[in-house]
C-alpha cells in the first residue's frame, strides 16, 4: 500500500486547506476518486457553502459499519521557519515532510489507498470514510456530518478517529470551550477615576478568576487521569484594549480557553465564570449604564470520556494489541461521536509532537503500521 499511499498523500498535501481557506477542492477530489471506484459519497455543505464535509461508504449498505474519521483542514504555516515547501510532499531519509502529513492527511491517504486493494472486496460490514472541515478551529464541521449520518448510511457500530497517536489507542481526550469576553466601561482622564470606568481594570478581575480556577483545578486532579498534563486547564490566550496610558479604557476584550476532562467540570467552571461576569456587569452598569460585560462562546467540543467496555475499545485493542489506558490533552472529534451515541477512540499514524510544527513530518514506518492496521480492520469487517 505504501507507494500508492505516497502518491495520494502528495496530492492531498498540495491542497492548501488551512482552516481559514475552503477545503472544497480536496473534498471534490476525494469524491471523484471514490466515484471512479464505484463507492457512494455524499458532500455536506457548511452553512455558508464555502466548505464541505464528506461521508462515503466502502462496502455493503448494512448496519454495523466502522467510521474512519479524519479532518481535512490544517493549521497555518505563516511565520514558521520551514526548510521545504509545506504544500509539497518532501522525502528526506525515512521521513515525509509537509503540512498535514501527520495531522491528519497521512491517515486519510491510507484509507483511500486501502480502497484500491483486494481487502475491501470481501467486506461484510462497511468502512465509512468521514472527512470534516474546521476541526482545527473548534471541531466546527463534525456536528453537521454526524447529524446527517442517519439519513445517509445505516447505523454504524463505532468510530475510529485517525489522529496521530503513534498507532496507540487513545481512550480519553479533553473537551474544549473557547469564550470571547468584551468588557465595556466609560472613558475618562486617568486622574479622574471616579468619572469613568476602566474596562481593563474590570477585565483583569475576570482574568484573575480564570487563573484562580486553574489553580483550583490542579488541586482536584485524579491520580488515574491518563491525560498529560492531567486535569482541567484554563488559560487566557488573547487580550486587547485601551488607547493611552492616561485614558481609562472604554473597552477590553479577551479570549480564554477551558479544557476539561468531563462535561460536568466544564459546566461547573463556565457557570462560575458567568456568575462572576454577571455580578461585574451589574456593577459596571450602576456606574456607567452604557457599559457592561458580554460573553460569546466561540467554540465548544465535548471530551471523550473513558468507556472501557465499548466496542470501539474492544476492536482497536484487538487490532493493535495495545492494552494501556492513554489520554490526550488535545481536543478531537471522538467526543462528538460518543455524545451522539457512537462509541469512539483515537488511533492513527504519526505523533502529535510533530503536528502543528514547522517541517511537520511523519515516519514512513508509521504509515506502514497504519496500513497494516487498516488491512487487519478490513479482514475483521470481512469476517463479521
C-alpha positions as CSV (number, residue, x, y, z in Angstrom):
1,X,0.0,0.0,0.0
2,X,2.8,2.4,0.8
3,X,3.8,3.6,-2.8
4,X,0.1,4.2,-3.6
5,X,-0.4,5.9,-0.3
6,X,2.5,8.3,-1.0
7,X,1.0,9.2,-4.4
8,X,-2.3,10.0,-2.8
9,X,-0.6,11.9,0.1
10,X,1.3,14.0,-2.3
11,X,-2.0,15.1,-3.9
12,X,-3.6,15.8,-0.6
13,X,-0.7,17.9,0.8
14,X,-0.9,20.0,-2.4
15,X,-4.3,21.3,-1.3
16,X,-3.9,24.3,1.0
17,X,-6.7,23.5,3.4
18,X,-5.7,25.9,6.1
19,X,-8.8,26.4,8.2
20,X,-9.3,30.0,7.0
21,X,-9.5,28.7,3.4
22,X,-12.0,26.5,1.7
23,X,-11.5,22.7,1.7
24,X,-13.8,22.1,-1.2
25,X,-11.1,21.3,-3.8
26,X,-9.8,18.5,-1.6
27,X,-13.3,17.2,-0.9
28,X,-14.2,17.3,-4.6
29,X,-11.0,15.4,-5.5
30,X,-11.8,12.7,-2.9
31,X,-15.4,12.4,-4.1
32,X,-14.2,12.0,-7.7
33,X,-11.7,9.3,-6.5
34,X,-14.4,7.4,-4.8
35,X,-16.9,7.8,-7.7
36,X,-14.4,6.4,-10.1
37,X,-14.2,3.3,-8.0
38,X,-18.0,2.9,-7.6
39,X,-18.2,3.9,-3.9
40,X,-21.1,6.3,-3.0
41,X,-20.1,9.5,-1.3
42,X,-22.1,12.5,0.0
43,X,-20.9,16.0,0.3
44,X,-22.4,18.0,3.2
45,X,-22.0,21.8,2.7
46,X,-21.2,24.1,5.6
47,X,-23.9,26.7,6.4
48,X,-22.3,29.3,4.1
49,X,-21.5,26.9,1.4
50,X,-17.8,27.6,1.3
51,X,-16.7,24.3,2.9
52,X,-17.9,20.8,3.0
53,X,-17.8,17.5,4.9
54,X,-17.8,14.1,3.1
55,X,-19.2,10.7,4.1
56,X,-18.5,7.7,1.9
57,X,-19.5,4.0,2.1
58,X,-17.0,1.4,1.2
59,X,-18.7,-2.0,1.2
60,X,-22.2,-3.2,1.7
61,X,-25.2,-1.0,2.6
62,X,-25.7,-2.6,6.0
63,X,-25.6,-1.6,9.7
64,X,-22.6,-2.1,11.9
65,X,-20.0,-0.3,9.8
66,X,-16.8,1.3,11.1
67,X,-16.4,5.0,10.7
68,X,-12.8,6.1,9.8
69,X,-12.8,9.8,10.5
70,X,-10.3,12.5,9.6
71,X,-10.3,16.2,9.4
72,X,-9.3,17.8,6.1
73,X,-8.2,21.2,7.5
74,X,-4.7,22.0,8.7
75,X,-3.2,24.8,10.8
76,X,-1.4,27.8,9.3
77,X,2.3,27.8,8.2
78,X,2.5,31.6,8.4
79,X,5.6,32.8,10.3
80,X,7.0,29.3,10.7
81,X,10.6,28.6,9.5
82,X,10.0,25.7,7.1
83,X,13.0,24.3,5.2
84,X,10.9,22.9,2.4
85,X,7.6,23.9,0.7
86,X,4.9,23.0,3.2
87,X,2.5,22.2,0.3
88,X,4.9,19.8,-1.5
89,X,5.4,16.3,-0.1
90,X,9.1,16.1,0.6
91,X,11.0,12.9,1.5
92,X,14.3,13.0,3.4
93,X,15.6,9.7,4.5
94,X,12.7,7.8,6.2
95,X,10.6,10.9,6.9
96,X,7.9,12.7,4.9
97,X,7.5,16.5,5.3
98,X,4.6,18.7,4.6
99,X,1.7,20.5,6.3
100,X,-0.8,17.9,7.4
101,X,1.3,14.7,6.8
102,X,0.8,13.7,10.5
103,X,-2.3,15.8,11.3
104,X,-4.0,14.1,9.5
105,X,-3.7,13.7,5.8
106,X,-1.5,10.7,6.2
107,X,-4.4,8.7,7.7
108,X,-6.8,9.9,5.0
109,X,-4.3,8.8,2.3
110,X,-4.0,5.3,3.9
111,X,-7.8,4.9,3.8
112,X,-8.0,5.9,0.2
113,X,-5.1,3.6,-0.7
114,X,-6.9,0.7,1.1
115,X,-9.8,1.1,-1.3
116,X,-7.6,0.0,-4.2
117,X,-6.5,-3.2,-2.5
118,X,-8.3,-6.6,-2.7
119,X,-9.0,-6.4,1.0
120,X,-12.2,-4.4,0.6
121,X,-13.9,-6.8,-1.9
122,X,-14.9,-9.2,0.8
123,X,-16.3,-6.6,3.3
124,X,-19.5,-7.8,5.0
125,X,-19.5,-4.6,7.2
126,X,-18.8,-1.3,5.5
127,X,-16.0,1.1,6.2
128,X,-17.4,4.6,6.3
129,X,-14.9,7.4,5.4
130,X,-15.8,10.6,7.2
131,X,-13.9,13.8,6.3
132,X,-14.7,17.1,8.1
133,X,-13.9,20.7,7.9
134,X,-12.8,23.2,10.6
135,X,-11.7,20.7,13.2
136,X,-8.6,22.8,14.0
137,X,-10.7,25.9,14.9
138,X,-13.1,24.2,17.3
139,X,-14.4,20.9,15.7
140,X,-17.0,23.1,13.9
141,X,-17.6,20.7,10.9
142,X,-18.2,17.4,12.6
143,X,-21.6,18.1,14.2
144,X,-23.1,18.8,10.8
145,X,-21.7,15.5,9.4
146,X,-22.8,13.5,12.5
147,X,-26.3,15.0,12.3
148,X,-26.7,13.7,8.7
149,X,-25.4,10.2,9.3
150,X,-28.9,8.6,10.0
151,X,-30.3,9.6,6.6
152,X,-27.2,8.7,4.6
153,X,-25.9,5.4,6.0
154,X,-27.2,2.6,8.2
155,X,-26.3,2.9,11.9
156,X,-22.5,2.4,12.4
157,X,-21.1,0.4,15.2
158,X,-18.2,2.6,16.1
159,X,-15.8,5.3,15.0
160,X,-12.0,5.4,14.8
161,X,-10.6,8.9,14.6
162,X,-7.2,8.7,12.9
163,X,-5.5,11.5,14.9
164,X,-1.7,11.0,15.2
165,X,-1.3,8.7,18.2
166,X,1.7,6.6,17.0
167,X,-0.8,3.8,16.3
168,X,-1.6,3.5,20.0
169,X,-5.1,3.6,21.2
170,X,-6.2,6.8,23.0
171,X,-9.3,6.2,25.1
172,X,-9.8,9.7,26.6
173,X,-9.4,13.3,25.3
174,X,-10.2,16.6,26.9
175,X,-13.0,18.8,25.8
176,X,-12.7,22.4,24.8
177,X,-14.7,25.6,25.2
178,X,-13.4,28.9,24.0
179,X,-15.0,32.2,25.0
180,X,-14.8,35.8,23.8
181,X,-15.4,38.3,26.5
182,X,-16.0,42.0,25.9
183,X,-16.0,44.5,28.8
184,X,-17.2,48.0,28.1
185,X,-16.6,50.9,30.5
186,X,-16.5,54.6,30.2
187,X,-13.6,56.7,29.0
188,X,-12.2,59.4,31.3
189,X,-8.9,61.1,32.2
190,X,-6.9,58.6,34.3
191,X,-6.7,61.2,37.0
192,X,-10.5,61.4,37.2
193,X,-11.1,57.8,38.1
194,X,-14.5,58.5,39.7
195,X,-16.0,59.8,36.5
196,X,-15.2,56.8,34.4
197,X,-14.9,53.0,34.4
198,X,-11.8,51.3,33.2
199,X,-12.7,48.3,31.1
200,X,-9.2,46.9,31.5
201,X,-9.3,47.0,35.3
202,X,-12.7,45.3,35.2
203,X,-11.5,42.7,32.7
204,X,-8.4,41.9,34.9
205,X,-10.8,40.8,37.7
206,X,-12.3,38.2,35.4
207,X,-8.9,37.1,34.1
208,X,-7.7,36.7,37.7
209,X,-10.7,34.5,38.3
210,X,-9.6,32.2,35.4
211,X,-6.2,31.9,37.0
212,X,-7.8,31.1,40.3
213,X,-10.0,28.4,38.8
214,X,-6.9,27.0,37.1
215,X,-5.1,26.7,40.4
216,X,-8.2,25.1,42.0
217,X,-8.3,22.6,39.1
218,X,-4.8,21.5,39.9
219,X,-5.7,20.5,43.4
220,X,-8.6,18.3,42.0
221,X,-6.5,16.2,39.6
222,X,-7.4,12.5,39.9
223,X,-4.5,10.1,40.3
224,X,-5.8,7.9,37.5
225,X,-6.2,10.8,35.0
226,X,-4.4,9.5,31.8
227,X,-4.1,12.9,30.1
228,X,-0.8,14.7,30.1
229,X,-0.9,17.3,31.6
230,X,-3.7,15.8,33.7
231,X,-6.8,17.6,34.9
232,X,-8.8,20.6,33.6
233,X,-6.7,23.6,32.4
234,X,-7.8,27.2,31.9
235,X,-5.8,30.0,30.2
236,X,-6.2,33.4,28.7
237,X,-4.8,33.5,25.2
238,X,-5.6,36.9,23.7
239,X,-6.1,40.4,25.3
240,X,-6.8,43.8,23.6
241,X,-7.9,47.1,25.0
242,X,-7.1,50.8,25.8
243,X,-5.9,53.7,23.7
244,X,-3.4,55.5,26.0
245,X,-1.9,55.3,29.5
246,X,-3.8,58.4,30.7
247,X,-7.2,57.3,29.5
248,X,-9.5,54.9,31.3
249,X,-10.1,52.3,28.7
250,X,-13.6,52.1,27.2
251,X,-13.3,48.5,26.0
252,X,-11.2,45.5,26.7
253,X,-11.6,42.1,25.0
254,X,-10.0,38.8,25.8
255,X,-10.3,35.2,24.7
256,X,-10.0,32.3,27.1
257,X,-9.8,28.6,26.8
258,X,-11.2,25.9,29.0
259,X,-10.0,22.3,28.5
260,X,-11.9,19.9,30.8
261,X,-11.8,16.2,31.3
262,X,-15.6,15.9,31.8
263,X,-18.6,17.9,30.7
264,X,-19.6,18.3,34.4
265,X,-16.3,20.1,35.1
266,X,-16.7,22.3,32.1
267,X,-20.3,23.2,33.1
268,X,-19.3,24.0,36.6
269,X,-16.4,26.2,35.7
270,X,-18.4,28.0,32.9
271,X,-21.2,28.7,35.4
272,X,-18.8,30.1,38.0
273,X,-17.3,32.4,35.4
274,X,-20.6,33.6,34.1
275,X,-21.9,34.3,37.7
276,X,-18.8,36.5,38.3
277,X,-19.3,38.2,34.9
278,X,-23.0,38.9,35.7
279,X,-22.0,40.5,39.0
280,X,-19.4,42.6,37.3
281,X,-21.8,43.6,34.6
282,X,-24.3,44.9,37.2
283,X,-21.5,46.8,39.0
284,X,-20.4,48.5,35.8
285,X,-23.9,49.4,34.7
286,X,-24.5,51.0,38.1
287,X,-21.6,53.4,37.3
288,X,-21.9,53.5,33.5
289,X,-25.3,52.4,32.1
290,X,-23.8,52.2,28.6
291,X,-21.2,49.7,29.8
292,X,-21.3,46.0,30.8
293,X,-19.9,42.6,30.1
294,X,-20.8,40.3,27.2
295,X,-19.7,36.7,26.7
296,X,-19.8,34.7,23.4
297,X,-18.9,31.1,23.3
298,X,-16.7,30.9,20.2
299,X,-16.2,27.1,20.1
300,X,-17.2,24.0,22.0
301,X,-16.4,20.3,21.8
302,X,-17.1,17.7,24.4
303,X,-14.4,15.4,25.9
304,X,-14.1,11.7,25.0
305,X,-14.8,10.1,28.4
306,X,-13.4,6.7,29.3
307,X,-15.7,3.8,28.2
308,X,-13.5,0.7,28.7
309,X,-16.2,-1.8,27.7
310,X,-17.2,-0.1,24.4
311,X,-17.0,-1.9,21.1
312,X,-14.6,0.7,19.8
313,X,-12.2,0.0,22.7
314,X,-12.5,-3.8,22.2
315,X,-11.9,-3.7,18.4
316,X,-9.0,-1.4,18.4
317,X,-7.3,-3.1,21.3
318,X,-7.7,-6.4,19.4
319,X,-6.2,-5.0,16.2
320,X,-3.3,-3.2,17.9
321,X,-2.6,-5.4,20.9
322,X,-2.3,-2.2,23.0
323,X,-3.8,-2.5,26.5
324,X,-2.6,0.7,28.0
325,X,-5.1,3.4,29.0
326,X,-3.8,6.6,27.4
327,X,-5.4,10.1,27.3
328,X,-4.8,13.1,25.1
329,X,-4.8,16.7,26.3
330,X,-5.7,17.9,22.9
331,X,-9.2,18.1,21.6
332,X,-10.5,15.8,18.8
333,X,-13.9,14.8,17.3
334,X,-14.2,11.5,19.2
335,X,-16.2,13.1,22.0
336,X,-18.7,14.4,19.4
337,X,-19.3,10.8,18.1
338,X,-19.5,9.5,21.7
339,X,-22.0,12.2,22.6
340,X,-24.1,11.1,19.5
341,X,-24.2,7.5,20.8
342,X,-21.4,6.2,18.6
343,X,-18.5,4.6,20.6
344,X,-15.2,6.1,19.5
345,X,-11.5,6.1,20.1
346,X,-8.4,7.7,18.6
347,X,-5.8,5.7,16.7
348,X,-3.7,6.9,13.8
349,X,-0.2,7.1,12.4
350,X,2.3,9.8,13.3
351,X,2.9,11.7,16.5
352,X,1.1,14.7,17.9
353,X,4.6,16.1,18.8
354,X,5.2,16.6,15.1
355,X,1.9,18.2,14.4
356,X,1.5,22.0,14.0
357,X,5.2,22.4,13.9
358,X,7.4,23.9,11.1
359,X,8.7,21.0,9.0
360,X,5.8,18.8,10.2
361,X,6.8,15.2,9.4
362,X,5.7,11.6,9.6
363,X,7.9,8.5,9.6
364,X,7.5,6.0,6.7
365,X,7.2,3.2,9.2
366,X,4.3,4.9,10.9
367,X,2.4,4.9,7.6
368,X,3.3,1.2,7.1
369,X,2.0,0.5,10.6
370,X,-1.2,2.4,9.8
371,X,-1.6,0.4,6.6
372,X,-1.2,-2.9,8.4
373,X,-3.8,-1.8,10.9
374,X,-6.3,-0.9,8.2
375,X,-5.7,-4.3,6.4
376,X,-6.4,-6.1,9.7
377,X,-9.6,-4.0,10.2
378,X,-10.8,-4.8,6.7
379,X,-10.2,-8.5,7.4
380,X,-12.2,-8.2,10.6
381,X,-15.1,-6.5,8.8
382,X,-14.9,-9.2,6.1
383,X,-15.3,-11.9,8.8
384,X,-18.1,-10.3,10.7
